């Protein structure tokens, strides 16, 4: 908005100077000023329309990115959960095997000690 304000201020200052220094009649000067104001108003409206379009495009782009990320997460989440479960199961199985081996080893040691 700063840019548009600067453009409008510059345009009004320019029109005021032109009005004071114009060699034309008051009617012609007013008509020219009216045209300039109309042109300026059209340009400001065009800028506003372009800004709105750009904001709309950015919002749509952001929504598409969120939808894409959500879709990817929903697609990949079951695989991640399955792999995590498999890993936990494997770790559990290995831990049980290690505990069993440790128990067997402890029993062997006790048996050897008792035999001596």
C-alpha positions as CSV (number, residue, x, y, z in Angstrom):
1,X,0.0,0.0,0.0
2,X,2.9,2.3,0.5
3,X,3.7,2.2,-3.1
4,X,0.1,3.1,-4.1
5,X,0.0,5.9,-1.6
6,X,3.3,7.3,-3.0
7,X,1.9,7.1,-6.6
8,X,-1.3,8.8,-5.6
9,X,0.5,11.6,-3.7
10,X,2.8,12.2,-6.6
11,X,-0.1,12.3,-9.0
12,X,-2.0,14.8,-6.9
13,X,1.0,17.0,-6.5
14,X,1.6,16.8,-10.3
15,X,-2.0,17.7,-11.0
16,X,-1.8,20.6,-8.6
17,X,1.3,22.0,-10.2
18,X,-0.2,21.5,-13.7
19,X,-3.3,23.3,-12.6
20,X,-1.4,26.3,-11.4
21,X,0.9,26.5,-14.4
22,X,-1.7,25.5,-17.1
23,X,-2.0,27.9,-20.0
24,X,-5.5,26.5,-20.7
25,X,-8.9,27.8,-19.6
26,X,-10.4,26.6,-16.3
27,X,-12.8,24.4,-18.1
28,X,-10.1,22.6,-20.1
29,X,-7.9,22.3,-17.1
30,X,-10.7,20.8,-15.0
31,X,-11.6,18.4,-17.8
32,X,-7.9,17.3,-18.1
33,X,-7.6,16.9,-14.3
34,X,-10.8,14.8,-14.3
35,X,-9.3,12.6,-17.0
36,X,-6.1,12.3,-15.0
37,X,-7.9,11.4,-11.9
38,X,-10.0,8.8,-13.8
39,X,-6.8,7.3,-15.3
40,X,-5.2,7.3,-11.9
41,X,-8.2,5.6,-10.4
42,X,-8.2,2.9,-13.1
43,X,-4.5,2.3,-12.5
44,X,-5.0,2.0,-8.7
45,X,-7.9,-0.4,-9.3
46,X,-5.8,-2.5,-11.7
47,X,-3.0,-2.6,-9.0
48,X,-5.5,-3.7,-6.4
49,X,-6.9,-6.4,-8.7
50,X,-3.4,-7.7,-9.5
51,X,-2.6,-7.8,-5.8
52,X,-5.7,-9.7,-5.0
53,X,-5.0,-12.2,-7.8
54,X,-1.5,-12.7,-6.5
55,X,-2.7,-13.2,-3.0
56,X,-5.3,-15.7,-4.3
57,X,-2.6,-17.6,-6.2
58,X,-0.4,-17.7,-3.2
59,X,-3.2,-19.0,-1.0
60,X,-4.1,-21.7,-3.6
61,X,-0.4,-22.7,-3.9
62,X,-0.1,-23.0,-0.1
63,X,-3.3,-25.1,0.0
64,X,-1.9,-27.4,-2.7
65,X,1.3,-27.8,-0.8
66,X,-0.5,-28.7,2.4
67,X,-2.8,-31.1,0.6
68,X,0.3,-32.7,-1.1
69,X,2.2,-33.1,2.2
70,X,-0.9,-34.5,3.9
71,X,-1.5,-37.0,1.2
72,X,2.2,-38.1,1.3
73,X,2.0,-38.5,5.1
74,X,-1.2,-40.5,4.9
75,X,0.3,-42.7,2.1
76,X,3.7,-43.3,3.9
77,X,2.4,-43.5,7.5
78,X,1.2,-47.1,7.3
79,X,4.6,-48.2,5.9
80,X,6.4,-46.4,8.7
81,X,4.2,-48.0,11.3
82,X,4.7,-51.5,9.8
83,X,8.5,-51.1,9.7
84,X,8.5,-49.8,13.3
85,X,6.5,-52.8,14.4
86,X,8.8,-55.2,12.6
87,X,11.8,-53.6,14.1
88,X,10.3,-53.7,17.6
89,X,9.3,-57.4,17.1
90,X,12.9,-58.2,15.9
91,X,14.4,-56.5,18.8
92,X,12.1,-58.3,21.2
93,X,12.9,-61.7,19.6
94,X,16.6,-61.0,19.8
95,X,16.4,-59.8,23.4
96,X,14.5,-63.0,24.3
97,X,17.2,-65.1,22.6
98,X,20.0,-63.2,24.4
99,X,18.2,-63.7,27.7
100,X,17.7,-67.4,27.0
101,X,21.4,-67.8,26.1
102,X,22.4,-65.9,29.2
103,X,20.3,-68.2,31.3
104,X,21.7,-71.3,29.6
105,X,25.2,-70.0,30.2
106,X,24.5,-69.3,33.9
107,X,23.0,-72.8,34.3
108,X,26.1,-74.3,32.6
109,X,28.4,-72.4,35.0
110,X,26.3,-73.5,38.0
111,X,26.4,-77.1,36.8
112,X,30.1,-77.1,36.4
113,X,30.6,-75.6,39.8
114,X,28.4,-78.2,41.4
115,X,30.3,-81.0,39.6
116,X,33.7,-79.8,41.0
